[in-house]
Amino acid sequence: MPPFPSRSRACRAPRTAVAQAAVLVLCSAAAQAQNTTVPSPTAEATLAPVTVSSGAEQENPTAPVTGFVAQRALSATKTDTPLIETPQAISVVTRDQMEAQGVQTLRQVTAYTAGAVSNYFDSRVDSFAARGGTVSQYQDGLLRTYGTYNTSRPDPYTLERVEFLRGPTSVLYGQGSVGGVLNLTSKRPQADTLREVQVQLGNNARKQIAADLTGALDQDGQWLYRLVAVGRDSGTQVDHVDDNRVVFAPSLTWKPNADTSLTLQALHQKDQSGSLIGFFPWQGTQLPSQYGQIPRNTFISEPGWDAYDTSNNSWGYLFSHRLNSDWTVRQNLRRTVSEVDYRTIYTSFTANAATGRPARPVFNSDNRTLVRDAVWNLNTGRMLLIDTQLEGKLQAGSTAHTLLAGLDVQRNHTGQQAWRAVASSIDVYNPVYGNFTPPTAAQLVRQPSVVQKQLGFYAQDQIQWGRWTATLGLRHDSAQTDTEGRPAAAVDDKAWTKRAGVTYQMDGGWAPYVGYSESFQPLGGLDAYGTPYKPQRGEQWEAGVKWQPPGQGISAFAAVYTLREKNRKTTDPGNPLNSLQIGEVKVNGFEAEVQASLARQWDFTLAYAFTDAQISRSNAGDQGQAVAGVPRHTASAWLSHRFAAQGRGGWVVGAGVRYTGSQWTGTSAITTPAATLADAMVAYDAGDWRVAFNVVNLTDKVHITQCLARGDCFYGQARTYTLTSTYRF
């Protein structure tokens, strides 16, 4: 399979260390909880939805928020911290914003977020980049993905919010690139009874039903439950490719008293899909072709055989216990088992010396047919992650300290069975199927498994002195990678990473800040020539200003930054199945974003990002060249208006526009063009009912999201519309 830009890697620790840490923390906290008097139900009534208005109770950073504006987050510090005190640019996409924009995929969740770029409309993964680097995905503070094509894409309906922390973040999370962290917050049990059933219809024969049920199981509110379920039967914009899904996500919270909380989480997800991406050649997509542009719905694999079928099962817990008024211990754990059956046939990258065919996608001499490569992979992933934290609040003279000390251990195992062959040609303008003989299971060849382990220790101090807040952090990581049967590929990396920042809060909700942060990303493995990959290292300086005027329902920031990342991996122009580490990349940029919910009648977002990413050191002759696939300019705006008085009930209309600038592809032969897309919605709220009609890519613009120097281009999302009816009871 032609490689995409490298995705973030994780390293894992031994299971024994994880098990011992879990038992020690849970048992000690449970013993203390049994000796604590249970308070009245009134004292337990927390986690209710709040509004972002003056005088409201303090927002819970994992609970529902009314409107588009959140005031607090966890991902930037791993503590409950106001956004305005964080010396780093961070955005929060709330559940209300996701609902208004009718998001169906994770990449749509970030579509109106400054600097977040997703260049591939894909059925296999939701991939992101920012500030010239990849973005690591976390869920509830724990790594969500490791490796490539071995897990399911998340369903936005299961999420309460998404937090996007920009820039290097290794001081808290360990491995990661300079792009940042996208942290998904799962829907969790709530004390108030909230229930809804949703039915959705759309083009491409989309039919979906979903349910979200939460509340208390007992009168004292000690036991809270939540059940989120999704069932979908759908096609896609590409012929013969499905988008079917079943999700079952139960969770249970036990709160024996005000000091102790244990939430058990589980997820079962099965997806049935196929190949949305054909890896079509430049000609017929971005460049002219004798027979015109290849239609977006063209399917060049084989119906009935092509598949991207996934099974993802996970379980874990989120534990918190307040030892006393100053100290709290927390532990998050998740175990994930995923399996993927990936079968595809795509435009060939195989060279043929006899015919002069190059190792990139090209038409045959008739300018209609394409030679194809066939691949069958059975991929597996096993993840075990645990993060244990101790938080303390201390007063030292006129300064207040929020101390955080943590230990996280991770272990990951990936496996694969693979088959590959050259398939017969196909006419992309009039495809005829059936000239392909599927392989048998006996033809699959087991590949070496890869085990990665990580052990990280981190410490942080948030110091408040008057209007000043300083954030200091330090972390040490030990990471190992072992490839079965390849001792030369073994990697043992150790690294220190640092972070420092200061924020000053002024009158009127203004807060200028400056910060420094670092990243460390162990890559593991060997390139095609047997050379082990070095870890990527990044460092960033950032300065900006945040604005959250009290009681106004507005959150905004503007930031400038400069960063460097060493040992970057890029596609090898001499071998499309290999990646090289080009040396060093320097990125300078500016980002600005405004989110607002005004009187619950107007909701809007404005976002802009300028990214100047250049190769600053290289031995490949490309020093001074722009980094491929990074648009210099991106911008977006969304506005929705509720016509009813006091912002309750009635009609709601909304519209948005998204702009992605042109991108350097790594060659002067072709450029990825700029694109401007429009979205729209109309909805009607009537008491317990809500009916909404959402359209993505309103004008059905045919656009190219990415072209690569290796010879292929990718189509973006066609016009997609959904009619969603929700009943709350």
RAFENWO-V86111 format. One record per residue. N is the residue number from 1. RES is the residue in one small letter. SS is DSSP state (helix for helix, strand for strand, loop for the rest). OMEGA is omega in whole degrees, -180 to 180 (NA if undefined). D_CENTER is the distance of its C-alpha to the mean C-alpha in Angstrom with 1 decimal. Layout:
<<N,RES,SS,OMEGA,D_CENTER> <N,RES,SS,OMEGA,D_CENTER>>
This chain:
<<1,m,loop,178,22.3> <2,p,loop,-175,21.8> <3,p,loop,168,19.0> <4,f,loop,173,16.0> <5,p,loop,-171,15.1> <6,s,loop,178,14.4> <7,r,loop,-177,11.2> <8,s,loop,179,11.0> <9,r,loop,174,13.7> <10,a,loop,177,14.8> <11,c,loop,-169,18.4> <12,r,loop,-179,20.0> <13,a,loop,-176,23.2> <14,p,loop,-180,26.1> <15,r,helix,-178,26.1> <16,t,helix,179,29.3> <17,a,helix,179,27.9> <18,v,helix,-178,25.1> <19,a,helix,-179,27.7> <20,q,helix,-180,30.2> <21,a,helix,-179,27.9> <22,a,helix,-179,26.8> <23,v,helix,-178,30.4> <24,l,helix,-176,31.7> <25,v,helix,-177,29.4> <26,l,helix,-178,29.6> <27,c,helix,-179,33.3> <28,s,helix,-179,34.3> <29,a,helix,179,32.3> <30,a,helix,179,33.7> <31,a,helix,179,37.2> <32,q,helix,-179,36.9> <33,a,helix,-179,35.5> <34,q,helix,-179,38.6> <35,n,loop,-178,40.9> <36,t,loop,179,39.4> <37,t,loop,-179,40.9> <38,v,loop,-180,38.8> <39,p,loop,-178,38.8> <40,s,loop,178,39.6> <41,p,helix,-180,37.2> <42,t,helix,-179,37.3> <43,a,helix,-177,35.8> <44,e,helix,-174,32.9> <45,a,loop,180,31.9> <46,t,loop,176,28.6> <47,l,loop,176,25.0> <48,a,loop,176,26.5> <49,p,loop,-180,24.7> <50,v,strand,176,25.7> <51,t,strand,-180,26.2> <52,v,loop,-178,25.5> <53,s,loop,-178,29.2> <54,s,loop,177,31.9> <55,g,loop,180,33.3> <56,a,loop,176,30.5> <57,e,loop,-175,29.7> <58,q,loop,-179,27.0> <59,e,loop,173,23.5> <60,n,loop,-173,21.6> <61,p,loop,175,18.1> <62,t,loop,-176,16.9> <63,a,loop,-180,19.4> <64,p,loop,175,19.7> <65,v,strand,178,20.4> <66,t,strand,179,22.7> <67,g,loop,-175,21.7> <68,f,loop,-168,19.0> <69,v,loop,172,19.8> <70,a,loop,-178,18.7> <71,q,loop,-174,20.8> <72,r,strand,-180,19.4> <73,a,strand,178,16.2> <74,l,loop,-166,15.7> <75,s,loop,-174,12.9> <76,a,loop,-176,15.2> <77,t,loop,-172,18.1> <78,k,loop,172,17.5> <79,t,loop,179,20.4> <80,d,loop,-171,20.9> <81,t,strand,173,21.3> <82,p,strand,180,22.0> <83,l,helix,-175,19.7> <84,i,helix,179,22.9> <85,e,helix,-176,23.7> <86,t,loop,-177,20.6> <87,p,loop,-179,21.6> <88,q,loop,-178,18.3> <89,a,loop,-179,16.5> <90,i,strand,176,14.0> <91,s,strand,176,12.9> <92,v,strand,174,12.6> <93,v,strand,-175,12.1> <94,t,strand,177,14.6> <95,r,helix,179,15.5> <96,d,helix,178,18.4> <97,q,helix,177,16.6> <98,m,helix,-179,14.4> <99,e,helix,-180,17.8> <100,a,helix,-177,19.7> <101,q,helix,174,17.5> <102,g,loop,-174,17.5> <103,v,loop,178,13.9> <104,q,loop,-178,13.7> <105,t,loop,179,10.3> <106,l,helix,180,6.7> <107,r,helix,175,7.7> <108,q,helix,179,10.7> <109,v,helix,-176,9.2> <110,t,loop,-173,8.7> <111,a,loop,-179,11.9> <112,y,loop,180,14.1> <113,t,loop,-174,12.4> <114,a,loop,171,14.4> <115,g,loop,180,13.5> <116,a,loop,-176,10.0> <117,v,strand,176,10.9> <118,s,loop,-170,9.9> <119,n,loop,-175,13.2> <120,y,loop,171,13.2> <121,f,loop,-161,14.0> <122,d,loop,176,13.6> <123,s,loop,-174,14.5> <124,r,loop,-177,13.2> <125,v,loop,165,9.6> <126,d,loop,-177,6.8> <127,s,loop,-175,6.8> <128,f,loop,173,6.7> <129,a,strand,176,9.6> <130,a,strand,178,11.4> <131,r,loop,177,14.9> <132,g,loop,-179,15.8> <133,g,strand,178,13.4> <134,t,strand,-180,10.2> <135,v,strand,179,7.1> <136,s,strand,180,6.6> <137,q,strand,177,4.2> <138,y,strand,173,6.9> <139,q,strand,-177,8.6> <140,d,loop,176,11.8> <141,g,loop,180,12.1> <142,l,strand,-179,12.0> <143,l,strand,-177,10.1> <144,r,loop,-176,8.4> <145,t,loop,171,8.9> <146,y,loop,180,11.9> <147,g,loop,-174,13.8> <148,t,loop,174,13.7> <149,y,loop,178,14.6> <150,n,loop,179,15.3> <151,t,loop,-178,13.1> <152,s,loop,171,12.1> <153,r,loop,180,9.3> <154,p,loop,176,8.7> <155,d,loop,-178,11.2> <156,p,helix,-179,10.8> <157,y,helix,-180,14.4> <158,t,helix,-172,13.7> <159,l,strand,175,11.8> <160,e,strand,179,13.9> <161,r,strand,175,11.7> <162,v,strand,180,8.4> <163,e,strand,-179,9.2> <164,f,strand,179,8.4> <165,l,strand,-173,10.9> <166,r,strand,174,12.2> <167,g,loop,-179,14.2> <168,p,loop,-176,15.3> <169,t,loop,-174,14.5> <170,s,helix,-177,16.3> <171,v,helix,177,19.0> <172,l,helix,-170,17.0> <173,y,helix,-179,14.5> <174,g,loop,-177,16.5> <175,q,strand,177,15.1> <176,g,loop,179,12.7> <177,s,loop,-179,13.2> <178,v,loop,-176,14.4> <179,g,loop,179,11.3> <180,g,strand,-177,10.0> <181,v,strand,171,7.5> <182,l,strand,-176,4.7> <183,n,strand,-180,6.7> <184,l,strand,178,7.1> <185,t,strand,-179,10.9> <186,s,strand,169,12.8> <187,k,loop,-177,16.0> <188,r,loop,179,18.8> <189,p,loop,179,22.6> <190,q,loop,180,24.5> <191,a,loop,179,28.2> <192,d,loop,179,29.0> <193,t,loop,178,29.3> <194,l,strand,-178,26.8> <195,r,strand,176,26.9> <196,e,strand,173,25.8> <197,v,strand,-173,26.1> <198,q,strand,175,24.5> <199,v,strand,-176,25.6> <200,q,strand,175,24.0> <201,l,strand,180,25.6> <202,g,strand,176,24.6> <203,n,loop,-172,25.6> <204,n,loop,176,25.2> <205,a,loop,-179,26.9> <206,r,strand,176,23.9> <207,k,strand,-177,25.0> <208,q,strand,172,22.8> <209,i,strand,-177,23.9> <210,a,strand,179,21.9> <211,a,strand,179,23.1> <212,d,strand,-175,22.1> <213,l,strand,179,24.9> <214,t,strand,179,25.3> <215,g,strand,-180,28.2> <216,a,strand,178,30.7> <217,l,loop,-179,32.6> <218,d,loop,-176,35.6> <219,q,loop,-178,37.7> <220,d,loop,-180,36.9> <221,g,loop,177,33.1> <222,q,loop,-178,32.6> <223,w,strand,179,30.7> <224,l,strand,-178,27.8> <225,y,strand,168,25.9> <226,r,strand,178,23.0> <227,l,strand,177,22.5> <228,v,strand,-178,19.8> <229,a,strand,179,20.6> <230,v,strand,172,19.7> <231,g,strand,-175,21.9> <232,r,strand,172,21.5> <233,d,strand,-172,23.9> <234,s,loop,167,23.0> <235,g,strand,178,23.6> <236,t,loop,180,21.6> <237,q,loop,177,22.9> <238,v,loop,-179,23.9> <239,d,loop,174,27.1> <240,h,loop,179,27.1> <241,v,loop,-179,23.3> <242,d,strand,173,22.3> <243,d,strand,-176,19.3> <244,n,strand,-175,20.6> <245,r,strand,169,18.8> <246,v,strand,179,20.1> <247,v,strand,176,18.2> <248,f,strand,-174,20.1> <249,a,strand,176,18.6> <250,p,strand,174,21.5> <251,s,strand,-175,21.6> <252,l,strand,179,24.7> <253,t,strand,174,25.5> <254,w,strand,180,28.8> <255,k,strand,-177,30.1> <256,p,strand,178,33.6> <257,n,strand,-177,34.1> <258,a,loop,-176,32.5> <259,d,loop,-170,31.7> <260,t,strand,177,29.9> <261,s,strand,177,26.8> <262,l,strand,178,25.4> <263,t,strand,176,22.7> <264,l,strand,-178,22.4> <265,q,strand,175,19.4> <266,a,strand,178,19.3> <267,l,strand,170,17.3> <268,h,strand,-179,18.9> <269,q,strand,175,17.2> <270,k,strand,178,18.9> <271,d,strand,172,18.0> <272,q,strand,-178,20.5> <273,s,strand,-178,19.7> <274,g,loop,-171,20.8> <275,s,loop,173,20.6> <276,l,loop,-175,19.5> <277,i,loop,180,19.8> <278,g,loop,-177,23.4> <279,f,loop,-177,23.1> <280,f,strand,-178,26.0> <281,p,strand,177,28.3> <282,w,loop,178,28.6> <283,q,strand,180,31.8> <284,g,loop,174,31.3> <285,t,loop,179,27.9> <286,q,loop,180,28.1> <287,l,strand,-178,31.6> <288,p,loop,176,34.7> <289,s,loop,-176,35.9> <290,q,loop,-176,39.4> <291,y,loop,176,38.2> <292,g,loop,-177,35.6> <293,q,loop,177,31.9> <294,i,loop,-179,30.3> <295,p,loop,-179,29.3> <296,r,loop,-176,25.6> <297,n,loop,-176,26.5> <298,t,loop,179,28.0> <299,f,loop,-176,27.3> <300,i,loop,173,28.8> <301,s,loop,-178,28.0> <302,e,loop,177,30.3> <303,p,loop,179,30.2> <304,g,loop,177,30.5> <305,w,loop,-180,29.2> <306,d,loop,-179,25.9> <307,a,strand,162,23.0> <308,y,strand,-175,19.4> <309,d,strand,-174,20.0> <310,t,strand,172,17.8> <311,s,strand,-177,18.7> <312,n,strand,179,16.5> <313,n,strand,179,18.3> <314,s,strand,173,17.4> <315,w,strand,180,19.4> <316,g,strand,179,19.5> <317,y,strand,174,20.6> <318,l,strand,-173,20.1> <319,f,strand,177,23.5> <320,s,strand,176,25.1> <321,h,strand,178,28.8> <322,r,strand,-177,30.7> <323,l,loop,175,33.5> <324,n,loop,-176,35.5> <325,s,loop,-175,35.1> <326,d,loop,-170,33.6> <327,w,strand,179,31.5> <328,t,strand,176,28.6> <329,v,strand,179,27.1> <330,r,strand,174,23.7> <331,q,strand,176,22.1> <332,n,strand,-179,18.9> <333,l,strand,174,19.0> <334,r,strand,174,17.2> <335,r,strand,-178,18.5> <336,t,strand,175,16.7> <337,v,strand,-177,18.7> <338,s,strand,179,17.4> <339,e,strand,-178,19.5> <340,v,strand,172,19.1> <341,d,strand,-172,22.1> <342,y,strand,180,21.3> <343,r,strand,-178,24.3> <344,t,strand,172,24.5> <345,i,strand,-172,27.0> <346,y,strand,-179,26.1> <347,t,strand,-168,27.9> <348,s,loop,170,29.6> <349,f,loop,-176,29.0> <350,t,loop,179,32.2> <351,a,loop,177,35.1> <352,n,strand,-176,38.6> <353,a,loop,-177,41.4> <354,a,loop,-179,44.1> <355,t,loop,-178,42.8> <356,g,loop,-179,41.2> <357,r,strand,-180,37.8> <358,p,loop,-180,35.1> <359,a,loop,176,32.0> <360,r,loop,-179,29.8> <361,p,loop,177,29.5> <362,v,loop,172,32.8> <363,f,loop,168,35.2> <364,n,loop,-175,38.3> <365,s,loop,179,41.6> <366,d,loop,-179,41.8> <367,n,loop,178,38.7> <368,r,loop,-173,37.5> <369,t,strand,180,36.4> <370,l,strand,169,33.8> <371,v,strand,-176,34.0> <372,r,strand,169,31.1> <373,d,strand,179,29.5> <374,a,strand,-178,28.9> <375,v,strand,171,26.4> <376,w,strand,178,26.1> <377,n,strand,167,23.8> <378,l,strand,-174,23.5> <379,n,strand,177,20.5> <380,t,strand,176,20.0> <381,g,strand,178,17.7> <382,r,strand,-178,18.9> <383,m,strand,173,17.0> <384,l,strand,-174,18.8> <385,l,strand,177,17.5> <386,i,strand,-180,19.4> <387,d,strand,-179,19.3> <388,t,strand,-174,22.6> <389,q,strand,172,23.4> <390,l,strand,-179,26.6> <391,e,strand,179,26.7> <392,g,strand,177,30.0> <393,k,strand,-175,31.4> <394,l,strand,175,34.6> <395,q,strand,179,37.0> <396,a,strand,-177,38.9> <397,g,loop,-179,41.5> <398,s,loop,180,39.8> <399,t,strand,176,36.3> <400,a,strand,-177,33.8> <401,h,strand,167,31.4> <402,t,strand,-176,28.2> <403,l,strand,177,28.0> <404,l,strand,173,25.1> <405,a,strand,-176,25.7> <406,g,strand,175,23.4> <407,l,strand,174,23.2> <408,d,strand,179,20.3> <409,v,strand,-177,21.0> <410,q,strand,175,18.8> <411,r,strand,-178,20.1> <412,n,strand,179,18.6> <413,h,strand,175,20.7> <414,t,strand,178,20.0> <415,g,strand,-178,22.8> <416,q,strand,163,23.7> <417,q,strand,-169,26.7> <418,a,strand,172,27.1> <419,w,strand,-179,29.5> <420,r,strand,178,29.9> <421,a,strand,172,32.6> <422,v,strand,-178,33.7> <423,a,strand,-179,34.1> <424,s,strand,179,36.5> <425,s,strand,178,36.1> <426,i,strand,178,35.1> <427,d,strand,-175,36.0> <428,v,loop,179,32.8> <429,y,loop,176,35.0> <430,n,loop,-173,36.7> <431,p,loop,174,34.9> <432,v,loop,-174,37.2> <433,y,loop,175,35.7> <434,g,loop,179,37.5> <435,n,loop,-178,38.4> <436,f,loop,177,36.1> <437,t,loop,-177,37.1> <438,p,loop,177,34.2> <439,p,loop,174,34.2> <440,t,loop,180,35.1> <441,a,helix,-180,33.3> <442,a,helix,-180,36.0> <443,q,helix,177,34.8> <444,l,loop,-179,31.4> <445,v,strand,180,31.5> <446,r,strand,179,29.8> <447,q,loop,178,27.7> <448,p,loop,177,27.6> <449,s,loop,-179,25.1> <450,v,strand,177,23.0> <451,v,strand,176,22.8> <452,q,strand,-179,20.9> <453,k,strand,176,21.7> <454,q,strand,172,20.9> <455,l,strand,-177,22.9> <456,g,strand,174,22.0> <457,f,strand,180,24.2> <458,y,strand,178,23.2> <459,a,strand,-177,25.2> <460,q,strand,176,24.7> <461,d,strand,173,27.2> <462,q,strand,-172,26.7> <463,i,strand,178,30.2> <464,q,strand,178,31.5> <465,w,strand,-174,34.9> <466,g,loop,180,36.0> <467,r,loop,-177,33.6> <468,w,strand,171,31.9> <469,t,strand,177,28.8> <470,a,strand,178,28.2> <471,t,strand,-179,25.2> <472,l,strand,-179,25.9> <473,g,strand,179,23.9> <474,l,strand,-178,24.8> <475,r,strand,172,23.3> <476,h,strand,180,24.6> <477,d,strand,169,22.8> <478,s,strand,-173,24.6> <479,a,strand,178,22.7> <480,q,strand,175,24.4> <481,t,strand,180,23.7> <482,d,strand,177,26.3> <483,t,strand,-176,26.7> <484,e,loop,176,29.2> <485,g,loop,-179,32.6> <486,r,loop,-178,31.5> <487,p,helix,180,32.7> <488,a,helix,-179,32.5> <489,a,helix,-180,28.8> <490,a,loop,-179,28.5> <491,v,strand,176,26.5> <492,d,strand,-176,27.2> <493,d,strand,174,25.4> <494,k,strand,-176,26.0> <495,a,strand,168,24.8> <496,w,strand,173,25.2> <497,t,strand,-173,22.7> <498,k,strand,175,23.6> <499,r,strand,176,22.6> <500,a,strand,179,25.1> <501,g,strand,179,25.0> <502,v,strand,-180,27.4> <503,t,strand,177,27.3> <504,y,strand,-178,30.4> <505,q,strand,-178,30.5> <506,m,loop,174,33.1> <507,d,helix,178,34.8> <508,g,helix,178,33.2> <509,g,helix,178,29.7> <510,w,strand,-180,29.3> <511,a,strand,172,27.7> <512,p,strand,-179,27.7> <513,y,strand,172,25.9> <514,v,strand,-177,25.7> <515,g,strand,176,23.6> <516,y,strand,180,23.3> <517,s,strand,-177,20.5> <518,e,strand,177,20.0> <519,s,strand,-179,17.6> <520,f,strand,-177,18.5> <521,q,strand,174,16.9> <522,p,loop,-176,19.1> <523,l,loop,-179,18.8> <524,g,loop,176,21.6> <525,g,loop,-179,23.5> <526,l,strand,171,26.1> <527,d,loop,-175,26.2> <528,a,loop,-178,28.6> <529,y,loop,175,31.5> <530,g,loop,-180,31.1> <531,t,loop,179,29.8> <532,p,strand,176,27.3> <533,y,loop,176,24.2> <534,k,loop,174,24.3> <535,p,loop,174,21.5> <536,q,strand,178,19.9> <537,r,strand,-180,20.9> <538,g,strand,175,19.9> <539,e,strand,-174,21.5> <540,q,strand,166,21.1> <541,w,strand,-178,23.5> <542,e,strand,175,22.3> <543,a,strand,-178,24.6> <544,g,strand,177,24.1> <545,v,strand,177,25.3> <546,k,strand,-177,23.8> <547,w,strand,174,25.6> <548,q,loop,-179,25.7> <549,p,loop,-176,29.3> <550,p,loop,174,30.5> <551,g,loop,-175,30.6> <552,q,loop,-179,29.4> <553,g,loop,-180,26.0> <554,i,strand,173,24.6> <555,s,strand,-176,21.9> <556,a,strand,173,21.7> <557,f,strand,169,21.2> <558,a,strand,-174,22.3> <559,a,strand,169,21.5> <560,v,strand,-177,22.9> <561,y,strand,169,21.9> <562,t,strand,-177,23.1> <563,l,strand,175,21.4> <564,r,strand,174,22.3> <565,e,strand,-179,20.7> <566,k,strand,176,23.1> <567,n,loop,179,23.0> <568,r,loop,174,20.4> <569,k,strand,175,20.0> <570,t,strand,178,20.8> <571,t,strand,178,22.3> <572,d,strand,-178,26.0> <573,p,loop,178,28.1> <574,g,loop,-179,30.9> <575,n,strand,-175,28.9> <576,p,strand,178,25.9> <577,l,strand,-178,25.1> <578,n,strand,173,24.9> <579,s,strand,179,22.8> <580,l,strand,174,24.6> <581,q,strand,-166,24.0> <582,i,loop,-180,25.4> <583,g,loop,-173,26.1> <584,e,strand,176,24.9> <585,v,strand,175,22.8> <586,k,strand,-178,23.5> <587,v,strand,170,21.4> <588,n,strand,-176,22.9> <589,g,strand,178,21.3> <590,f,strand,178,21.5> <591,e,strand,177,19.1> <592,a,strand,-177,20.3> <593,e,strand,175,19.0> <594,v,strand,172,20.9> <595,q,strand,-176,20.0> <596,a,strand,170,23.1> <597,s,strand,-173,24.6> <598,l,strand,178,28.3> <599,a,loop,-179,30.7> <600,r,loop,174,28.2> <601,q,loop,177,29.7> <602,w,strand,173,27.6> <603,d,strand,178,23.8> <604,f,strand,173,22.4> <605,t,strand,172,19.8> <606,l,strand,-178,20.6> <607,a,strand,176,18.5> <608,y,strand,176,19.6> <609,a,strand,172,18.5> <610,f,strand,-177,20.9> <611,t,strand,178,19.8> <612,d,strand,-177,22.7> <613,a,strand,-178,21.5> <614,q,strand,175,24.4> <615,i,strand,-174,25.5> <616,s,strand,177,27.8> <617,r,strand,-177,29.3> <618,s,loop,174,29.7> <619,n,loop,-177,32.5> <620,a,loop,178,31.4> <621,g,loop,-178,33.2> <622,d,loop,179,30.1> <623,q,loop,-177,30.5> <624,g,loop,-180,30.0> <625,q,loop,177,28.0> <626,a,strand,175,24.8> <627,v,loop,-177,21.6> <628,a,loop,173,20.9> <629,g,loop,-179,18.0> <630,v,loop,177,17.6> <631,p,loop,179,19.0> <632,r,loop,-177,21.3> <633,h,strand,168,21.0> <634,t,strand,-179,18.4> <635,a,strand,178,19.4> <636,s,strand,176,18.9> <637,a,strand,177,20.9> <638,w,strand,178,21.0> <639,l,strand,174,24.0> <640,s,strand,-176,25.1> <641,h,strand,175,28.4> <642,r,strand,-172,29.9> <643,f,loop,-176,33.6> <644,a,loop,176,34.9> <645,a,helix,-178,36.6> <646,q,helix,174,34.8> <647,g,helix,-179,31.5> <648,r,loop,177,32.0> <649,g,loop,175,32.5> <650,g,strand,-175,33.5> <651,w,strand,174,31.9> <652,v,strand,175,28.7> <653,v,strand,-180,27.9> <654,g,strand,178,25.0> <655,a,strand,-180,24.0> <656,g,strand,176,21.6> <657,v,strand,-179,21.6> <658,r,strand,-180,19.1> <659,y,strand,173,20.3> <660,t,strand,-178,18.9> <661,g,loop,180,21.6> <662,s,loop,-175,23.1> <663,q,strand,172,21.8> <664,w,strand,-176,23.9> <665,t,loop,-174,23.6> <666,g,loop,178,25.5> <667,t,loop,178,28.7> <668,s,loop,-178,31.2> <669,a,loop,-175,31.8> <670,i,loop,178,28.9> <671,t,strand,172,26.4> <672,t,strand,-174,23.3> <673,p,loop,174,24.7> <674,a,loop,180,23.4> <675,a,strand,175,22.4> <676,t,strand,-175,22.8> <677,l,strand,180,21.6> <678,a,strand,176,22.7> <679,d,strand,-179,21.4> <680,a,strand,176,23.7> <681,m,strand,169,24.3> <682,v,strand,-177,27.3> <683,a,strand,176,27.6> <684,y,strand,176,30.4> <685,d,strand,179,30.5> <686,a,strand,-180,33.6> <687,g,loop,-178,33.8> <688,d,loop,-177,31.8> <689,w,strand,169,30.8> <690,r,strand,176,28.1> <691,v,strand,-176,28.1> <692,a,strand,175,25.6> <693,f,strand,-178,25.5> <694,n,strand,177,22.5> <695,v,strand,174,22.5> <696,v,strand,-175,19.8> <697,n,loop,-172,21.6> <698,l,loop,-177,24.8> <699,t,loop,-180,27.1> <700,d,loop,-179,25.7> <701,k,loop,174,25.5> <702,v,loop,-176,25.2> <703,h,loop,178,22.9> <704,i,strand,-179,21.7> <705,t,strand,-176,18.1> <706,q,strand,166,18.9> <707,c,strand,-176,22.1> <708,l,loop,-179,22.4> <709,a,loop,-178,25.6> <710,r,loop,171,25.9> <711,g,loop,-176,27.1> <712,d,strand,178,24.5> <713,c,strand,-174,22.8> <714,f,strand,177,20.1> <715,y,strand,174,20.6> <716,g,loop,-176,18.3> <717,q,loop,174,18.2> <718,a,loop,178,21.8> <719,r,loop,-178,23.0> <720,t,strand,179,21.5> <721,y,strand,180,23.1> <722,t,strand,172,23.0> <723,l,strand,-173,25.6> <724,t,strand,177,24.4> <725,s,strand,-176,27.0> <726,t,strand,177,26.2> <727,y,strand,-180,28.9> <728,r,strand,-176,28.7> <729,f,loop,NA,31.4>>
